[in-house]
Each structure stands twice: as structure tokens, then as C-alpha cells.
Amino acid sequence: MEKKLGEMEEAKIELEEKLKQMEVEKDELEERLEMMEIERDEANQMLAKMETKQYELGQKLVKMEEEKVEMGEKLMTID
């Protein structure tokens, strides 16, 4: 009986150590997840800036095309 209690106590200690190790691993994974979320947020901000810049460049291109058409019309009226 005492031998059985000793084995159970040993098993309990091993399980507690495993639990502590798993808690450490959980904390590490949570830290990694947090870092990945920060990186994702930064990437999303960069993407938003790039999309804004792309839109602005598109607007400039449209304006330049309109000016080109106006210049062409002016040249046609000069002839």
C-alpha cells in the first residue's frame, strides 16, 4: 500500500512538472501570437498606405489623361 502511495505521489509530481512546462509553452505561444498580431496590424497599415498611394496615383493619371485630351482638342482647333 505504501509503495502504491509512493508511486502515486511520484506520478503526481511528474504531472505537476508537465503542467508547469505546458504553462510555460502556452505563455510562449501567447507571446508569439501577440507578436504575430502586431506584425499583421503593421502589415495592414502598410497595405492601407499603399492602397491610398495607388488611388492617389490613379487620380493623377486620370487628371493627366484629361489634360492630354484637352491639349489635343486645343491643337485641333488651332489647325
C-alpha positions in Angstrom: 0.0 0.0 0.0 2.8 2.4 0.9 4.6 1.5 -2.3 1.5 2.4 -4.2 1.2 5.7 -2.5 4.8 6.4 -3.3 4.2 5.7 -7.0 1.1 7.9 -7.0 3.0 10.7 -5.3 5.8 10.3 -8.0 3.2 10.4 -10.8 1.6 13.4 -9.3 4.9 15.2 -9.2 5.6 14.3 -12.8 2.2 15.6 -13.8 2.7 18.8 -12.0 6.1 19.3 -13.8 4.4 18.6 -17.1 1.7 21.1 -16.3 4.3 23.7 -15.4 6.1 23.0 -18.7 2.9 23.2 -20.6 2.0 26.5 -19.0 5.4 27.9 -20.0 4.8 26.7 -23.6 1.4 28.3 -23.5 2.8 31.6 -22.4 5.5 31.4 -25.1 2.8 30.7 -27.7 0.7 33.5 -26.5 3.7 35.9 -26.8 4.3 34.6 -30.3 0.7 35.1 -31.2 0.7 38.7 -29.8 3.9 39.4 -31.9 2.2 38.0 -35.0 -0.9 40.1 -34.4 1.3 43.2 -34.1 3.1 42.3 -37.3 -0.2 41.7 -39.0 -1.5 45.1 -37.9 1.6 46.8 -39.2 1.3 45.0 -42.5 -2.3 46.0 -42.8 -1.3 49.6 -42.1 1.4 49.4 -44.8 -1.1 47.9 -47.2 -3.6 50.7 -46.5 -1.0 53.3 -47.1 0.0 51.6 -50.4 -3.7 51.4 -51.5 -4.1 55.1 -50.7 -1.0 55.9 -52.7 -2.2 53.8 -55.6 -5.5 55.6 -55.5 -3.8 59.0 -55.5 -1.6 58.0 -58.4 -4.7 56.7 -60.3 -6.3 60.1 -59.7 -3.2 61.9 -61.0 -3.2 59.6 -64.1 -6.9 60.4 -64.8 -6.2 64.1 -64.5 -3.2 63.9 -66.8 -5.3 61.9 -69.4 -8.0 64.7 -69.2 -5.3 67.3 -69.7 -3.9 65.3 -72.7 -7.4 65.2 -74.2 -7.9 69.0 -73.7 -4.5 69.7 -75.3 -5.4 67.5 -78.2 -8.7 69.4 -78.6 -6.9 72.7 -78.5 -4.4 71.6 -81.1 -7.3 70.5 -83.3 -8.9 74.0 -83.0 -5.7 75.7 -83.8 -5.4 73.9 -87.1 
